[in-house]
Amino acid sequence: MFSISLFFLRFPLFRPIRRFLYSHNFFGLEKEAFGLSFKNPLGAAGTSMKDGSKIINALSDFGYGFIEVEGSRESLDELKAGESAVPVFANIAVTCNNRPEDEVISTTDRLFSTLYDFADAFVVSRNTLDSNPLLMDEGFVCDLLDRLISTRLSEDTYKPILLKLHVPIDRGMLDTLIDYSRLSGIDGIIIEGDSLEKALKTLSDVIKKTSGRFPVLVSAPFTNAQEVSDAFGKGASLLLLRPFKGSPIPRPKAYLRGVEDEILEKENPQQ
């Protein structure tokens, strides 16, 4: 089936037209978080690199404030070639494959070093398809993050490292990783869930534990502007829009317009 969006995606010549049709600067939605500037607080979650650098370029033109992409050796060339107009987060999904703990940490660290120059921030998450219990061990997670933080110290440029937590999550592990993140140099936490309700419940728990003084992002399948507004009202710093299974990548324009309207109403209440 013909899609004008895919047509614009695959032909870079139409990039100015794409930006004109989809991109927009919204009032009051600029954001600063962990040293990065965002033109708006809505990001595209978990973007596959199947379409390479074209998808990075296109999503930055469709109005997103930032983009999360797969962080892997296979995506390196695409990250190099991408010309995103917004910050790009490389998501490094840790996989064990029955390897020893030290080997998993070393492999992840090498990948982190390889990608370091080509992304604006890094997301560390577990590969949800890997059932190895090591990935649910807070001691292992902290050791892994320690290594990445240490590697970052050797780089010339400081780049944020965010820890992604998938819900539901054991409350003890959640508390341990929140405390670790606040004290160790992790720049923020991403709460990811297939259920928006459960993700927002965990968001409220994290905001309460951190007194709202630590950046917390939510990655979930938002369906309308009111849900987006509610998440910000509960304390989310940034949001990642996740598509429902089988659905196209959501466009942020309608969500952003709704949040912008709320800001304008608060600043200019009707007399």
KOLROKE-999380 format. One line per 2 residues: number of its first residue (from 1); their letters; for each residue x, y, z of C-alpha. Coordinates in steps of 0.2 Angstrom, whole numbers, plus 5000, padded with zeros to 4 digits. Layout:
! KOLROKE-999380
NUM	a	X,Y,Z ~ ...
END
This chain:
! KOLROKE-999380
1	mf	5000,5000,5000 ~ 5007,5017,4995
3	si	5011,5028,5010 ~ 5016,5046,5008
5	sl	5026,5045,5024 ~ 5037,5031,5017
7	ff	5039,5040,5001 ~ 5046,5056,5010
9	lr	5056,5044,5021 ~ 5065,5035,5007
11	fp	5069,5051,4997 ~ 5081,5063,5006
13	lf	5077,5076,4992 ~ 5060,5079,5001
15	rp	5068,5082,5018 ~ 5063,5101,5018
17	ir	5045,5097,5013 ~ 5045,5084,5027
19	rf	5051,5096,5039 ~ 5038,5109,5033
21	ly	5023,5097,5035 ~ 5027,5088,5051
23	sh	5039,5099,5061 ~ 5034,5113,5072
25	nf	5040,5123,5087 ~ 5028,5122,5101
27	fg	5027,5136,5115 ~ 5034,5132,5132
29	le	5039,5115,5128 ~ 5058,5117,5127
31	ke	5067,5106,5140 ~ 5084,5104,5148
33	af	5089,5088,5155 ~ 5105,5079,5161
35	gl	5115,5092,5151 ~ 5105,5091,5134
37	sf	5093,5103,5126 ~ 5077,5097,5119
39	kn	5065,5107,5108 ~ 5051,5097,5115
41	pl	5050,5083,5128 ~ 5043,5069,5117
43	ga	5054,5056,5110 ~ 5053,5041,5098
45	ag	5055,5025,5108 ~ 5065,5009,5103
47	ts	5068,5014,5084 ~ 5074,4999,5074
49	mk	5089,5002,5062 ~ 5081,4992,5048
51	dg	5079,5008,5037 ~ 5096,5014,5043
53	sk	5101,5032,5044 ~ 5085,5037,5034
55	ii	5074,5033,5049 ~ 5085,5043,5061
57	na	5084,5058,5049 ~ 5065,5056,5046
59	ls	5060,5055,5064 ~ 5070,5070,5069
61	df	5060,5079,5055 ~ 5043,5073,5061
63	gy	5043,5083,5076 ~ 5051,5072,5090
65	gf	5062,5081,5103 ~ 5074,5066,5103
67	ie	5076,5048,5096 ~ 5080,5032,5105
69	ve	5089,5019,5093 ~ 5096,5002,5094
71	gs	5114,5003,5100 ~ 5124,4989,5092
73	re	5139,4986,5081 ~ 5127,4983,5066
75	sl	5120,5001,5069 ~ 5137,5009,5070
77	de	5138,5014,5052 ~ 5120,5020,5052
79	lk	5123,5031,5068 ~ 5138,5038,5059
81	ag	5128,5042,5043 ~ 5113,5049,5052
83	es	5110,5068,5052 ~ 5097,5070,5066
85	av	5091,5087,5070 ~ 5088,5081,5088
87	pv	5098,5071,5102 ~ 5100,5053,5098
89	fa	5100,5040,5112 ~ 5108,5023,5109
91	ni	5100,5009,5118 ~ 5112,4996,5123
93	av	5102,4980,5127 ~ 5113,4969,5138
95	tc	5112,4950,5133 ~ 5120,4936,5143
97	nn	5118,4921,5132 ~ 5125,4910,5146
99	rp	5141,4919,5146 ~ 5151,4922,5162
101	ed	5147,4939,5171 ~ 5164,4946,5168
103	ev	5163,4942,5149 ~ 5146,4951,5148
105	is	5152,4966,5156 ~ 5168,4967,5145
107	tt	5158,4965,5129 ~ 5145,4978,5134
109	dr	5159,4990,5139 ~ 5168,4988,5122
111	lf	5151,4991,5113 ~ 5149,5007,5124
113	st	5166,5013,5119 ~ 5163,5009,5101
115	ly	5147,5019,5100 ~ 5152,5033,5111
117	df	5157,5046,5098 ~ 5141,5043,5088
119	ad	5127,5046,5100 ~ 5122,5060,5112
121	af	5116,5049,5126 ~ 5116,5030,5131
123	vv	5102,5019,5138 ~ 5107,5003,5147
125	sr	5093,4990,5147 ~ 5092,4971,5148
127	nt	5087,4961,5133 ~ 5069,4956,5138
129	ld	5071,4940,5127 ~ 5085,4934,5138
131	sn	5079,4925,5153 ~ 5095,4923,5162
133	pl	5093,4927,5180 ~ 5109,4937,5180
135	lm	5100,4951,5171 ~ 5089,4953,5186
137	de	5103,4953,5199 ~ 5105,4971,5206
139	gf	5123,4967,5210 ~ 5127,4962,5192
141	vc	5118,4978,5186 ~ 5128,4989,5197
143	dl	5144,4981,5192 ~ 5140,4984,5174
145	ld	5136,5002,5176 ~ 5151,5005,5187
147	rl	5162,4999,5172 ~ 5153,5010,5160
149	is	5154,5025,5171 ~ 5173,5022,5173
151	tr	5175,5021,5154 ~ 5166,5037,5152
153	ls	5179,5046,5163 ~ 5192,5042,5150
155	ed	5182,5050,5136 ~ 5185,5069,5131
157	ty	5166,5073,5131 ~ 5154,5069,5145
159	kp	5138,5060,5139 ~ 5123,5055,5149
161	il	5120,5037,5154 ~ 5102,5032,5158
163	lk	5096,5016,5166 ~ 5080,5008,5159
165	lh	5069,4998,5170 ~ 5056,4987,5164
167	vp	5039,4985,5173 ~ 5033,4976,5183
169	id	5049,4976,5193 ~ 5053,4969,5211
171	rg	5051,4983,5223 ~ 5067,4979,5232
173	ml	5077,4979,5216 ~ 5069,4995,5211
175	dt	5074,5004,5227 ~ 5092,4997,5226
177	li	5094,5003,5208 ~ 5086,5020,5212
179	dy	5098,5023,5226 ~ 5113,5017,5216
181	sr	5108,5028,5201 ~ 5107,5044,5212
183	ls	5124,5041,5220 ~ 5135,5034,5206
185	gi	5133,5046,5192 ~ 5119,5038,5182
187	dg	5110,5053,5174 ~ 5092,5047,5174
189	ii	5080,5032,5174 ~ 5068,5026,5161
191	ie	5053,5017,5166 ~ 5047,5006,5152
193	gd	5031,4996,5151 ~ 5018,4989,5139
195	sl	5005,4995,5151 ~ 5004,5014,5153
197	ek	4995,5012,5170 ~ 5008,5001,5177
199	al	5022,5012,5171 ~ 5014,5028,5178
201	kt	5012,5019,5195 ~ 5030,5015,5195
203	ls	5034,5033,5190 ~ 5025,5039,5205
205	dv	5034,5027,5216 ~ 5051,5034,5209
207	ik	5046,5052,5210 ~ 5041,5050,5229
209	kt	5058,5041,5233 ~ 5068,5054,5224
211	sg	5058,5069,5230 ~ 5057,5073,5211
213	rf	5075,5078,5211 ~ 5081,5065,5198
215	pv	5076,5064,5180 ~ 5064,5050,5176
217	lv	5058,5046,5159 ~ 5043,5035,5154
219	sa	5042,5024,5139 ~ 5025,5018,5136
221	pf	5011,5016,5122 ~ 5003,5033,5125
223	tn	4987,5036,5115 ~ 4981,5054,5117
225	aq	4987,5071,5123 ~ 4978,5069,5140
227	ev	4989,5054,5144 ~ 5004,5063,5140
229	sd	4999,5078,5150 ~ 4995,5066,5165
231	af	5012,5059,5164 ~ 5021,5076,5165
233	gk	5009,5080,5179 ~ 5015,5065,5189
235	ga	5033,5071,5187 ~ 5040,5063,5171
237	sl	5055,5073,5164 ~ 5053,5066,5146
239	ll	5042,5054,5137 ~ 5046,5041,5124
241	lr	5031,5036,5113 ~ 5030,5018,5110
243	pf	5019,5011,5096 ~ 5006,4997,5099
245	kg	5011,4981,5091 ~ 5007,4981,5073
247	sp	5004,5000,5073 ~ 5014,5013,5064
249	ip	5026,5025,5074 ~ 5015,5038,5082
251	rp	5017,5056,5077 ~ 5020,5068,5091
253	ka	5011,5083,5084 ~ 4994,5081,5091
255	yl	5001,5076,5108 ~ 5012,5092,5109
257	rg	4998,5103,5103 ~ 4987,5097,5118
259	ve	5001,5100,5131 ~ 5005,5117,5123
261	de	4986,5122,5125 ~ 4987,5118,5143
263	il	5002,5129,5146 ~ 4994,5143,5137
265	ek	4978,5141,5147 ~ 4988,5142,5163
267	en	4997,5157,5158 ~ 4982,5166,5151
269	pq	4967,5161,5161 ~ 4950,5167,5155
271	q	4944,5182,5165
END
